[in-house]
Amino acid sequence: MTTPLDASETDLPDRLCTWCRVPMKKRLVGGRQFVHYTCPKCVFQHTTRLGPKPAPAKH
């Protein structure tokens, strides 16, 4: 069984640019917890979390 932390960039979901509708470049960021997408044409950017959100901190 693989976890999101074991994901390679080839296993990440593809995304089309909201504006240009071309495939976006993708890379793992934030300790491999997020996928950062960048459009090669218009430089639109989007970041998506891999897996569930962490529980809120109790103060």
KOLGU-4560 file (N, C-alpha, C; in nm, 3 decimals, padded with zeros to 5 digits):
<recs>
<n_xx: 00.085 n_yy: -00.119 n_zz: 00.000 ca_xx: 00.000 ca_yy: 00.000 ca_zz: 00.000 c_xx: 00.088 c_yy: 00.124 c_zz: 00.000 mol: A seq: 1 type: MET>
<n_xx: 00.055 n_yy: 00.222 n_zz: -00.083 ca_xx: 00.132 ca_yy: 00.346 ca_zz: -00.088 c_xx: 00.057 c_yy: 00.457 c_zz: -00.018 mol: A seq: 2 type: THR>
<n_xx: 00.131 n_yy: 00.547 n_zz: 00.042 ca_xx: 00.073 ca_yy: 00.664 ca_zz: 00.109 c_xx: 00.104 c_yy: 00.786 c_zz: 00.025 mol: A seq: 3 type: THR>
<n_xx: 00.037 n_yy: 00.900 n_zz: 00.050 ca_xx: 00.068 ca_yy: 01.020 ca_zz: -00.027 c_xx: 00.216 c_yy: 01.059 c_zz: -00.017 mol: A seq: 4 type: PRO>
<n_xx: 00.281 n_yy: 01.026 n_zz: 00.095 ca_xx: 00.422 ca_yy: 01.062 ca_zz: 00.109 c_xx: 00.511 c_yy: 00.979 c_zz: 00.017 mol: A seq: 5 type: LEU>
<n_xx: 00.461 n_yy: 00.863 n_zz: -00.030 ca_xx: 00.538 ca_yy: 00.779 ca_zz: -00.121 c_xx: 00.516 c_yy: 00.816 c_zz: -00.267 mol: A seq: 6 type: ASP>
<n_xx: 00.427 n_yy: 00.910 n_zz: -00.292 ca_xx: 00.392 ca_yy: 00.946 ca_zz: -00.430 c_xx: 00.510 c_yy: 01.010 c_zz: -00.501 mol: A seq: 7 type: ALA>
<n_xx: 00.530 n_yy: 00.971 n_zz: -00.625 ca_xx: 00.629 ca_yy: 01.038 ca_zz: -00.708 c_xx: 00.555 c_yy: 01.137 c_zz: -00.796 mol: A seq: 8 type: SER>
<n_xx: 00.628 n_yy: 01.222 n_zz: -00.863 ca_xx: 00.563 ca_yy: 01.324 ca_zz: -00.947 c_xx: 00.485 c_yy: 01.262 c_zz: -01.062 mol: A seq: 9 type: GLU>
<n_xx: 00.520 n_yy: 01.142 n_zz: -01.105 ca_xx: 00.445 ca_yy: 01.077 ca_zz: -01.213 c_xx: 00.311 c_yy: 01.024 c_zz: -01.163 mol: A seq: 10 type: THR>
<n_xx: 00.297 n_yy: 01.002 n_zz: -01.031 ca_xx: 00.173 ca_yy: 00.952 ca_zz: -00.973 c_xx: 00.077 c_yy: 01.064 c_zz: -00.937 mol: A seq: 11 type: ASP>
<n_xx: 00.120 n_yy: 01.189 n_zz: -00.947 ca_xx: 00.035 ca_yy: 01.301 ca_zz: -00.908 c_xx: -00.072 c_yy: 01.327 c_zz: -01.013 mol: A seq: 12 type: LEU>
<n_xx: -00.190 n_yy: 01.372 n_zz: -00.970 ca_xx: -00.296 ca_yy: 01.399 ca_zz: -01.067 c_xx: -00.262 c_yy: 01.514 c_zz: -01.159 mol: A seq: 13 type: PRO>
<n_xx: -00.299 n_yy: 01.501 n_zz: -01.286 ca_xx: -00.278 ca_yy: 01.608 ca_zz: -01.383 c_xx: -00.383 c_yy: 01.715 c_zz: -01.362 mol: A seq: 14 type: ASP>
<n_xx: -00.353 n_yy: 01.836 n_zz: -01.406 ca_xx: -00.447 ca_yy: 01.946 ca_zz: -01.395 c_xx: -00.430 c_yy: 02.036 c_zz: -01.516 mol: A seq: 15 type: ARG>
<n_xx: -00.542 n_yy: 02.081 n_zz: -01.572 ca_xx: -00.538 ca_yy: 02.177 ca_zz: -01.681 c_xx: -00.546 c_yy: 02.318 c_zz: -01.624 mol: A seq: 16 type: LEU>
<n_xx: -00.478 n_yy: 02.412 n_zz: -01.688 ca_xx: -00.482 ca_yy: 02.551 ca_zz: -01.646 c_xx: -00.626 c_yy: 02.603 c_zz: -01.655 mol: A seq: 17 type: CYS>
<n_xx: -00.666 n_yy: 02.676 n_zz: -01.554 ca_xx: -00.801 ca_yy: 02.734 ca_zz: -01.551 c_xx: -00.824 c_yy: 02.827 c_zz: -01.668 mol: A seq: 18 type: THR>
<n_xx: -00.721 n_yy: 02.899 n_zz: -01.711 ca_xx: -00.734 ca_yy: 03.001 ca_zz: -01.814 c_xx: -00.699 c_yy: 02.950 c_zz: -01.953 mol: A seq: 19 type: TRP>
<n_xx: -00.585 n_yy: 02.881 n_zz: -01.966 ca_xx: -00.536 ca_yy: 02.839 ca_zz: -02.099 c_xx: -00.582 c_yy: 02.700 c_zz: -02.140 mol: A seq: 20 type: CYS>
<n_xx: -00.621 n_yy: 02.618 n_zz: -02.043 ca_xx: -00.662 ca_yy: 02.480 ca_zz: -02.068 c_xx: -00.548 c_yy: 02.393 c_zz: -02.121 mol: A seq: 21 type: ARG>
<n_xx: -00.422 n_yy: 02.427 n_zz: -02.085 ca_xx: -00.307 ca_yy: 02.344 ca_zz: -02.120 c_xx: -00.264 c_yy: 02.268 c_zz: -01.995 mol: A seq: 22 type: VAL>
<n_xx: -00.199 n_yy: 02.151 n_zz: -02.010 ca_xx: -00.153 ca_yy: 02.076 ca_zz: -01.892 c_xx: -00.050 c_yy: 02.158 c_zz: -01.812 mol: A seq: 23 type: PRO>
<n_xx: -00.067 n_yy: 02.158 n_zz: -01.681 ca_xx: 00.022 ca_yy: 02.235 ca_zz: -01.595 c_xx: 00.138 c_yy: 02.149 c_zz: -01.548 mol: A seq: 24 type: MET>
<n_xx: 00.252 n_yy: 02.213 n_zz: -01.521 ca_xx: 00.366 ca_yy: 02.146 ca_zz: -01.460 c_xx: 00.334 c_yy: 02.124 c_zz: -01.313 mol: A seq: 25 type: LYS>
<n_xx: 00.388 n_yy: 02.017 n_zz: -01.253 ca_xx: 00.357 ca_yy: 01.988 ca_zz: -01.114 c_xx: 00.483 c_yy: 01.947 c_zz: -01.038 mol: A seq: 26 type: LYS>
<n_xx: 00.482 n_yy: 01.979 n_zz: -00.907 ca_xx: 00.594 ca_yy: 01.939 ca_zz: -00.821 c_xx: 00.545 c_yy: 01.932 c_zz: -00.678 mol: A seq: 27 type: ARG>
<n_xx: 00.611 n_yy: 01.849 n_zz: -00.599 ca_xx: 00.577 ca_yy: 01.834 ca_zz: -00.459 c_xx: 00.646 c_yy: 01.944 c_zz: -00.378 mol: A seq: 28 type: LEU>
<n_xx: 00.574 n_yy: 02.003 n_zz: -00.284 ca_xx: 00.629 ca_yy: 02.107 ca_zz: -00.197 c_xx: 00.579 c_yy: 02.085 c_zz: -00.055 mol: A seq: 29 type: VAL>
<n_xx: 00.632 n_yy: 02.162 n_zz: 00.040 ca_xx: 00.585 ca_yy: 02.156 ca_zz: 00.178 c_xx: 00.605 c_yy: 02.021 c_zz: 00.243 mol: A seq: 30 type: GLY>
<n_xx: 00.725 n_yy: 01.968 n_zz: 00.232 ca_xx: 00.751 ca_yy: 01.837 ca_zz: 00.291 c_xx: 00.670 c_yy: 01.727 c_zz: 00.224 mol: A seq: 31 type: GLY>
<n_xx: 00.647 n_yy: 01.742 n_zz: 00.094 ca_xx: 00.573 ca_yy: 01.645 ca_zz: 00.012 c_xx: 00.427 c_yy: 01.633 c_zz: 00.054 mol: A seq: 32 type: ARG>
<n_xx: 00.372 n_yy: 01.738 n_zz: 00.117 ca_xx: 00.232 ca_yy: 01.738 ca_zz: 00.159 c_xx: 00.142 c_yy: 01.808 c_zz: 00.058 mol: A seq: 33 type: GLN>
<n_xx: 00.200 n_yy: 01.886 n_zz: -00.034 ca_xx: 00.122 ca_yy: 01.964 ca_zz: -00.129 c_xx: 00.175 c_yy: 01.943 c_zz: -00.270 mol: A seq: 34 type: PHE>
<n_xx: 00.085 n_yy: 01.957 n_zz: -00.368 ca_xx: 00.123 ca_yy: 01.956 ca_zz: -00.510 c_xx: 00.110 c_yy: 02.100 c_zz: -00.558 mol: A seq: 35 type: VAL>
<n_xx: 00.218 n_yy: 02.153 n_zz: -00.614 ca_xx: 00.218 ca_yy: 02.289 ca_zz: -00.668 c_xx: 00.214 c_yy: 02.279 c_zz: -00.820 mol: A seq: 36 type: HIS>
<n_xx: 00.112 n_yy: 02.340 n_zz: -00.881 ca_xx: 00.094 ca_yy: 02.340 ca_zz: -01.025 c_xx: 00.128 c_yy: 02.478 c_zz: -01.080 mol: A seq: 37 type: TYR>
<n_xx: 00.197 n_yy: 02.481 n_zz: -01.195 ca_xx: 00.229 ca_yy: 02.607 ca_zz: -01.263 c_xx: 00.201 c_yy: 02.591 c_zz: -01.412 mol: A seq: 38 type: THR>
<n_xx: 00.130 n_yy: 02.687 n_zz: -01.469 ca_xx: 00.102 ca_yy: 02.684 ca_zz: -01.613 c_xx: 00.226 c_yy: 02.732 c_zz: -01.689 mol: A seq: 39 type: CYS>
<n_xx: 00.274 n_yy: 02.655 n_zz: -01.787 ca_xx: 00.391 ca_yy: 02.697 ca_zz: -01.863 c_xx: 00.361 c_yy: 02.812 c_zz: -01.960 mol: A seq: 40 type: PRO>
<n_xx: 00.233 n_yy: 02.838 n_zz: -01.985 ca_xx: 00.196 ca_yy: 02.940 ca_zz: -02.082 c_xx: 00.169 c_yy: 03.076 c_zz: -02.015 mol: A seq: 41 type: LYS>
<n_xx: 00.082 n_yy: 03.079 n_zz: -01.914 ca_xx: 00.043 ca_yy: 03.207 ca_zz: -01.854 c_xx: 00.093 c_yy: 03.224 c_zz: -01.710 mol: A seq: 42 type: CYS>
<n_xx: 00.160 n_yy: 03.122 n_zz: -01.655 ca_xx: 00.218 ca_yy: 03.124 ca_zz: -01.521 c_xx: 00.111 c_yy: 03.129 c_zz: -01.410 mol: A seq: 43 type: VAL>
<n_xx: -00.013 n_yy: 03.085 n_zz: -01.442 ca_xx: -00.115 ca_yy: 03.068 ca_zz: -01.338 c_xx: -00.064 c_yy: 02.960 c_zz: -01.243 mol: A seq: 44 type: PHE>
<n_xx: -00.088 n_yy: 02.976 n_zz: -01.110 ca_xx: -00.041 ca_yy: 02.880 ca_zz: -01.011 c_xx: -00.155 c_yy: 02.832 c_zz: -00.924 mol: A seq: 45 type: GLN>
<n_xx: -00.143 n_yy: 02.706 n_zz: -00.879 ca_xx: -00.243 ca_yy: 02.648 ca_zz: -00.788 c_xx: -00.172 c_yy: 02.546 c_zz: -00.701 mol: A seq: 46 type: HIS>
<n_xx: -00.211 n_yy: 02.536 n_zz: -00.574 ca_xx: -00.154 ca_yy: 02.438 ca_zz: -00.482 c_xx: -00.266 c_yy: 02.355 c_zz: -00.422 mol: A seq: 47 type: THR>
<n_xx: -00.248 n_yy: 02.223 n_zz: -00.416 ca_xx: -00.346 ca_yy: 02.130 ca_zz: -00.362 c_xx: -00.280 c_yy: 02.044 c_zz: -00.256 mol: A seq: 48 type: THR>
<n_xx: -00.352 n_yy: 02.020 n_zz: -00.145 ca_xx: -00.301 ca_yy: 01.933 ca_zz: -00.038 c_xx: -00.320 c_yy: 01.787 c_zz: -00.077 mol: A seq: 49 type: ARG>
<n_xx: -00.218 n_yy: 01.704 n_zz: -00.048 ca_xx: -00.230 ca_yy: 01.560 ca_zz: -00.064 c_xx: -00.280 c_yy: 01.503 c_zz: 00.068 mol: A seq: 50 type: LEU>
<n_xx: -00.384 n_yy: 01.424 n_zz: 00.066 ca_xx: -00.435 ca_yy: 01.363 ca_zz: 00.187 c_xx: -00.522 c_yy: 01.457 c_zz: 00.268 mol: A seq: 51 type: GLY>
<n_xx: -00.564 n_yy: 01.413 n_zz: 00.388 ca_xx: -00.655 ca_yy: 01.493 ca_zz: 00.470 c_xx: -00.586 c_yy: 01.609 c_zz: 00.539 mol: A seq: 52 type: PRO>
<n_xx: -00.666 n_yy: 01.711 n_zz: 00.579 ca_xx: -00.614 ca_yy: 01.823 ca_zz: 00.655 c_xx: -00.579 c_yy: 01.775 c_zz: 00.797 mol: A seq: 53 type: LYS>
<n_xx: -00.475 n_yy: 01.831 n_zz: 00.858 ca_xx: -00.445 ca_yy: 01.794 ca_zz: 00.996 c_xx: -00.551 c_yy: 01.850 c_zz: 01.091 mol: A seq: 54 type: PRO>
<n_xx: -00.564 n_yy: 01.789 n_zz: 01.206 ca_xx: -00.661 ca_yy: 01.837 ca_zz: 01.305 c_xx: -00.621 c_yy: 01.974 c_zz: 01.355 mol: A seq: 55 type: ALA>
<n_xx: -00.719 n_yy: 02.062 n_zz: 01.386 ca_xx: -00.684 ca_yy: 02.194 ca_zz: 01.436 c_xx: -00.615 c_yy: 02.186 c_zz: 01.571 mol: A seq: 56 type: PRO>
<n_xx: -00.521 n_yy: 02.277 n_zz: 01.593 ca_xx: -00.447 ca_yy: 02.279 ca_zz: 01.719 c_xx: -00.538 c_yy: 02.328 c_zz: 01.832 mol: A seq: 57 type: ALA>
<n_xx: -00.526 n_yy: 02.266 n_zz: 01.948 ca_xx: -00.604 ca_yy: 02.310 ca_zz: 02.065 c_xx: -00.520 c_yy: 02.406 c_zz: 02.145 mol: A seq: 58 type: LYS>
<n_xx: -00.580 n_yy: 02.518 n_zz: 02.183 ca_xx: -00.507 ca_yy: 02.620 ca_zz: 02.260 c_xx: -00.551 c_yy: 02.619 c_zz: 02.402 mol: A seq: 59 type: HIS>
</recs>
